[in-house]
Amino acid sequence: MKKFILISVMLLSLSAIGQTPKEVKMNAFVSNLMKKMTLDEKIGQLNLLIPGWGIPTGAVVSTDVEKKIKEGKVGGLFGITGVEKIKQAQKIASEQTRLKIPLLFGLDVIHGYKTTFPIPLGLSSSWDMNIIEQSARIAAIEATADGLNWTFSPMVDIARDPRWGRIAEGAGEDPYLGSQIAKAMVKGYQGNDLSKNNTMMACVKHFALYGAAEAGRDYNTTDMSRIRMYNEYLPPYKAAIEAGAGSVMSSFNEIDGVPATGNKWLLTDLLRKQWGFKGFVVSDYTSVNEMTNHGMGDLQTVSALALNAGLDMDMVGEGFLTTLKKSLQEGKTTQKQIDEACRRILEAKYKLGLFDDPFRYIDETKPAKEILTAQRRAETREIAAHTFVLLKNNNQVLPLKKSGIIALIGPLANDKNNMLGTWAVSGNPELSVPVLEGMKNVGGSAVNILYAKGANLSDDTLFAKKVNVFGTRIDIDKRSPEEMLNEAIETANKSDIVVVVVGEASEMSGEAASLTDIKIPDSQKKLIRALAKTGKPVVLVVMSGRPLALTEENDLASSVLLTWHAGLEAGNAIADV
């Protein structure tokens, strides 16, 4: 008996080698919990849903969510905000299910929560890791105050084709800069202790090579050598893993002809064996199901393929939920693989402190104290001012003098709807500060500002309909283009200097927003040409979610300031500089 006990202690000691006391405690807790779980409950932990009462970020919305939670068939929800809604769902999971396992609550908190910061491409232009980390820290404080504990960020895809719309969400083309930003964002979200109720789990995405889609066409295939992969595209993902990112999201594209969501070399050999990643991997929105379009098989086949490759959580598609049990019975997957995936989800919940207190992120008093405060707005205003890029400044026209008459012209000069930028799902455009308001705030009574719209962002009604999928972004004026242009010229002639605010609507970049032409739309080009002919100095302020081809505009303007989409305090920040 003594010999048996000694051997048991030795085995336990060997298994704990290299683990911290916290990890040993976590493993014991999770192992004990899993012994109580049925197969259906384990598979349920691998199911991530978006309820119909959430913020839609895809074409599919989950059904019977409350019923599935009660049955232990849901591991997490995303796309919902607000303490009351999250509390309601968590209450069902932690009080009305057999084992009372709490839920994860995620959201695309990409560049701020309610206090929206400049788009990530804009933040990267600052080259300032301190303010980038600060933006993620503030986003985490706000999001967790509203009950969330998981963000689908940072997006660290290297992108070198500006036609690709999602270039707006990353750090651009440089792997060194992208790696530094990846680390800063993870640190900002997760802090030094994930169990604190103002930190949230990061999810580095889209793993991998999503930004190298051929011809800049979103969701297109990716084909590259391992040399380029390791040297130019993989470093930011690795940096995020080394910084401690708790989760990873698979990408839609293929790698070596195999979709990333079902690619074992990517999710297991590289991510886990080479890089030592210990967290969990979640699919992108229905990316398990979409492998059928790649000819990988029916839903049962691709679900087993994904699990066997190293995917742990199925977003929205419910292929895991509806087919894994059958695949196990047919020998197409194993109990060990299901257990490993379930363990990783449970470990994430343990690290977040949800087993100690499922409601640790739910405090009805926090939103008013932490979200959209005057301090938060001041912080995003200051950060935005560091992200602008001065492309040209002949005769030191900028900064403008706080005197005289300024003609402020352009479709983006007094437009709240396009200040936040793409993927600001929890932001409110109506609270944003447009340039006209900002210039009045900063200029004061000493400056006379004359405003004219001058042109539509685009005169193409079909294009406008596509861009306006999440609300009006391209507002086509009831007046004719000629009438608006004449008003702009008259306004310019009355001024000492002309400031023209042009560029892209926020949803002209982002997901499913690839463009073949990255020049400013013709409606705005006509406006810039006409204003240049007035002979007044022309300052061009360009808002965009991608680098634009500005050859003609550069020749016509005295100064060119690229501000990207600068977020909630865009107008004030632009006026500040």
N, C-alpha and C positions, 0 to 999 in steps of 0.2 A: 504493500500500500504506500509506504513512504517513497519507494522507488518510483511508483506511478505518479505521485504528487510532484516529485522532483522533476521528472521528465516533462510533466505538464507545465510547470513553472518555466522550465528552460525553453519550451516551445513558445510560450507566451512572450517571453523576453526576446527571443529571436525575431518574432513577428513584429515587435514594437521597435526594433532597431531602426534608428533614423527618424523616428516619429517623436514629436513633442508630446508632453503630457496632455495637451488639449486634443491632439489628434488621436491619441490612444483612447481618451474618454469619448470622443466623437464616434470612433469606429465601434466601440463597445455598445454605445447607444443605438447606432444605426443597425448593427447586427442583431441586437435584441429585438428591435422593432420589425425588422424584416422576417424574423422567425414567426411572427404573428400574422404576417400578411399573406393573403391568398394570391394566386397567380393573377386574377383579375385586378386586384388592388395594386399589384406591382406594375402591371401594364397601364393602369389608370394614371400612375405618377408620371408616365411618359407622354401624357396628352396635354397639350397647351391649346386653349381655346380663346376665341374672341366673342364675347356675348353681343347680341343685337343692340344692347343699350350702351355700347362702348363707342370709341372713336374708330371708325373703319379705316384701315390702312391697306386694304386689299379688297378683292372682288367677292370673297366668300365670307359669310358670317355664320358662326356656330349656332346650332339649334339645341333646344332642351338642356340648356347649360345648368340650370338649377337642379334638375333631376339627375344629371350626370354627376354633379358635385356630391349630392346626397348618396349616390351609389358608389362613391370612391373612384370615379372614372376620370377625374381631372387632377392634374398636378399643378396647374397654374392658369391664370387668366392674364390677358393683356388688352390694351386698348380702352381700359376704363380708368376714370379719374374721379377724385373726390372721396373724402373720408367716409361719407355715409354709404356710398355704393360699395366701396371696398370692404367696409365693416360688415355689411350685409352678407357679402359672399364669403368672407372669412368666417363669419359666425356659423354659416351652414357647414363649412368644411371642418371646423374645429369643435363643433358641438353636436352636429347631427349625423356624422359619419361614424362607422364602427370603430376606427382607430384614431379618429380626430386628428388626422394629419393636416397641417395648415397648407395654404396655397401660396405660391409665388404670384406677385403682381408686377407685370412689366409694362413698359411703354417705350416708344421711340422718343426718348429725351435726347435729341441730337445736338442742338445748340441752345440749351436753356429749356426751362420748363414753362412757367407763365412769363417770367422775365426772359425774353428772347434775346440772345446774343447774336453777333454777326454769324453768317453761315460758316461752317468749318473751313472752307477754302479761304474765306476772309480772315478768320482767326490765324490760319497758318501764315498769312502774309505779314503778320506782326513779328514772326520769329522770336516771340517772347513766351517762353515756357511757363513763366510765373503767371501771366494773365490767362493763358490757356488752362492751366490747372485751376486757377481761381474760377474761371467760368464753369468748369465741371463741378467744382465744389459747391458753388451757388446753386447750380442745377440740381445737385443731389439734395441739398438742404430743402429746396422748394418742393421737389418731387416727393421726398419722404414725408414732408409735412402734410402732403395730400394723400398719404397712405401707400405709396409705391415703394418697392424694394429692389427693382431690377430694371436696368435700362439697356436697350439695344443700341449701344454705343460704347466705344468709338468705332466709326467706320474708318479703316486704315488702308483701304484699297489704293495702291499707286495707280494714277491715271495720267496718261500722256496724250490723250486724244480729246481735245476740248469739245468735240461733237457729242461726246458721251455726257448725258444730262447729270449723272450722279457724281461727276467731278466736283460739284458744289459741296458734297458731303464729306470730302476727304481733305487731305493735306497737299494734293497735287502730285508732282512728278518725282520728287526727290526722296529716295529711301532713307537717307540720314535724317532729314527733317521729319519725314513721316514717322520714323521710329521714336524720335524725341517727343513728338506730339502724342503718339500712342501711349507712351509711359506717363506723360503728364496728365492725360485724360483719365487713365485708369486710376492713378493716384488721387485725382480730384474726386472721382466718383466714390471710390472704395475707402479712402483714407487709410488709417493704420489699423482699423478694427471694424470688420464688417458687421459685428453684432451691435454697434451703436445705432441708435434709431435715426440718425441723420446721414448715414452712409448707405449706398446701394450697390448692388452687384453690377459690374460692368460686363458687357458682352461684345467682344471684339468681332468685327465682321468686315467683309463677307469672305469667309475662308474657303477658297483662296483664288486670287488672280482675277477677281470679278471686274476690276478696273481696266483690264487688258482686253476687254471684249473687242473682237475684230471690227474694224471700221467705226468704232465708237457706238455701235448699235447695242442698246441695252438687251441683256439676256443672250447675246450672241455667244458663239463658241470662243474658246481661248486656246491658243496653240503656241507653246514656246518651249525652248530648250531648258533643261535643268540648270544650266549655267546662268541664264538670264533670270530664271525663277529665283534661285538662291541669292543672286547678287543684287537684283533690282526690285523684286516684287515681294518676296517673303520677309525681309527684315522687319517691317513694321508689325506684322502679326507676331513674330517671335519676341519683339520688344514688349508688346502688350502682355504676352504670356509670362515673360520674365518679371514684369511689373506686378504680376499676381492676378490678372484678370480671371474672374471666377467662371466665366462661360465664354463660349465661342459659337458663332452662327455660321452655318455652312452657306455656300453661295449657289446661285442658279446654274452657273456655267459648267461646261465640261473641262476636265483636265486629263490629257492623254486619252480622250475619247470616252471617259467615264464621268457622269455628273458628280460634282463635288459632294453632294448629299449622300451618294452611295459609293464614294471612292475610298477604299480601305487604305491605300497607300497614303492618302492625304490625312484622313481622320485618325488613323491608328499608327501607321509606321512613322509618319513625320511628326504629327502633333503629339502623340503620347509617348512613343518609344524614343524618338530623337530629341524632342524638346521637353519631355517629362511633364506634359500638361496633366493636371489632376482634377480639373473641373469637369463640367458637362458641356456637351455639344447639342445645340438646338438647330433644327432646320429653319430655313427661311420660309416665308408664307407659302404653304402648300408645295414646297419644293420636293417633298417626297412623292406626292401624287404626280407632279409634273415630269418625273423621270419616265413615266409611261410615254410621254411625247418624244422622248429620246430613244424609244424602242427598247427600253430595258425590261419590259414585261408589264403585267397587270398590277393592280394595287397591292395584292398580297405579295407578289414577287418583289416589287420595288421596296415595300416596307421591310421585308426580310433582308433585302440587299443593304438598305440603309442601316438597320440595326447591326448587322454583321460587319459593316464597314466601320462602325464606331459612333453612329449617331445615337443620342440618348433621348431626345425629346422631339416630338412631331408637332409642328406648328400648324394648327387649324385642320389639316387634311384628314386626321383621324384614321389614317391607315394602320398605325400601330394598334390603336384601340380595337379596331374591327377585324384585324387579320393575324396578329402575332400569336394568339392562342392556337389558331388553326395551323400556323406555320410550325409552331413547337410540336404539335401532335404529328405533323407530317415530316419532322426531322429537318426542316428548312432553316431553323435557328435552334438555339439551345437555351436551357434554363439559366446557364451561367451568363450568357449575354444579356438576357432580360434582367437578371439580378444585378449585374454590373451597372447597367443603365439606371435602374431604379436606385441603387446605392448612391450614384453620383447626384441625382436630384435631391435625395434626402440629405446628403451631406451639405449641399448648397443651402437648404433650409435650416440645417443645424448651424452653419456658419453665420447665417443672418439672424440667429437667435430666435427663430420662429417657434421652435419647440419649447423654449423657456416661456415665451409670451407671444402667441399668435397675433396679438393686437399691439405689439410694441411700436408699430409705425402708425397707429391710429390714435390720434389725439385731436379732438374737435377744436381745441383752442389754438393749435399751431398754425393753420393756414393764415389766419388774420395777422399773426405775428411774424411769419416767415416769408409769405408769398407776395410779390409785387409791392414791396414796401418802398418808401422813398430812397432808402439806402440801396436797395437792389437796383433801382432805376439809375441811380447815380453811378453805380459800379458798371452797369452795362454801357452807359454813355461814355465813361472813361475808357473802357476796354475797346469799344468800337472805334474811337478816335485813333487808336494805335494800329488799326488794321488797314487803313487806307493807303493807297499807293499813288504817289504823285508821278505821273508819266511824262508830264511836260509843264514847264512854267516859264515861258518867255517873258522877259522884262520884269520878272518877279511880280507878276500880277497878283499872285496869291502870297500871303493871306490878304483878303479883301480889307479895305479900310472901312471903319465904322462911321461912314459919312457918305453923303451924296445919294444918288438915285441908282438903284439896282433893279434891272429887269430880270425877274425870275420866271423862266419859261420852260415848258416841257411837260410831257404826259406823266412824268414821275415827280414833278415838283410839288404837287399838293395831293398826293395819293397815299392814303393810309393802307390800302389793301396789299401793297407790294413791298412794304418796308421789312417785314419779318423774314422773308426768304422761304425757300422750299423746306419741307419737313419740319415745320413749326406747328405740329399737330395740336399742341396744347396751348399755343399762343392765341391772343385775341388781337387781330389787326386793328380793330376800332380803338385800341388803347395806344397804338403806335403814334410816334411824332413824325409828321411829314416835314419835308425841307422848308416849306413856306413857314410853318409854325416855328421851326427851329431857328430860322434866320431872324424872325421877328423877336423871338426870345433873347437871342444873343446880341442882335444889332441894336435893339432898343429904339428910342424915339429919334436918335440922330440919323438913322438910315431910313430912306423912303423906298419901300419895296413895292414894285409894280408886278402883278402876276398875270400870266396868260398861259393857257394850256398848250396852245400852238399846234398840237397834232395828237392823234391817237397813238398808242403803243404800236398798233398795227391796224390797218384798214381792212384786213382780211377777216370776214365774219366767220368763215369755216375754221380758220386757225384759232380765232378767239374762242369759239365754242369748245375746242379741244383743251385749250389752256384753262378755261374757266370751270374745270371739273370740280374743284373744291370751293367754288365761289367766284365772284367777279374779280378777275385779275386784269383782263383787257376790257376796259370800258369804252365802247365806241360811242363817241359823242353824237348827239342828235344834229349838231351843226355839220355843215359840209367841211371837208378838209381845207378847202380854199378859204372859207370864212374864218376858221381857226388860225390859219397861217397869216392872213391879213391882220388879224388882231395882234398876233405875236410880233409882226414887223412894226406895227404902230407902237406897241409897248416898248420895243427895243429902241426905237428912234427917240423916245422920251428919256432914255436912261444914259448914265455915264458908262455902265458896264453891263454885259449880258451874262447871266448864269443859266445854262441850259442843262436840265436834268433829264437824261435819256437812258436807254438800255433795255433790259429785259424785264418782263413780268416775272414774279417769283416762280411761277409754275412753268416757265419756259425752260427751266432747268429742273433737275431732280429725277426721280424714278420715271421710266417710260417717257422721257422727255429729250431724246436724242434729236439733234438737228443736223441737216446736211449743210446748212448755211449759217455760219457764226458771225455774220455781219449784223449791224443794227438794221432793223426793218426799214423799208423804203420810206414809209410815212415819216419817220424821224430823220432820215437822211435829208429829205426835202426841207424840213424845218431848219436843220443845222446849216445847210447851204444858203438858205434865204437870210438867216441871221448873220452869217459871215459877210454877206454882201452889204449889210448896213454900215460896215466900217467900224463898228464898235468892238472893243475887246471882248472876245467870247471865251468864257470859262465853261468847259464841258465837265459835268459831273456824271459819271457812268455807273449805273447800278446793274449788276449782273450776277449770275450764278456760275459763270464760266469765263475764261479768257475770251475776249472778242477780237475780231479783226477790225482794227480802227485806223486803217491806213489813210483814208480820205479825211476822217474826222481829225486826225492828228495834224494834217496839213492846214485845216481850216481854223482850228482853235488856237487861242493864245496859251491856254493852260488846259490840262486834262487831269482830272482826279478820279481814279477808280476806287469806288467805295464798296463794291460788291453789294449784297443785301445786308444791311448793317444792323438789323434788329429793331427792337422796341424803341430805342432812343436815337434812331438813325438821323432824324432831322436835326436834333440838338448837337449830336456828335459831328455831323458834317459842318454845321455852322461854327462849331468850336475851332475847327481847323481852317 
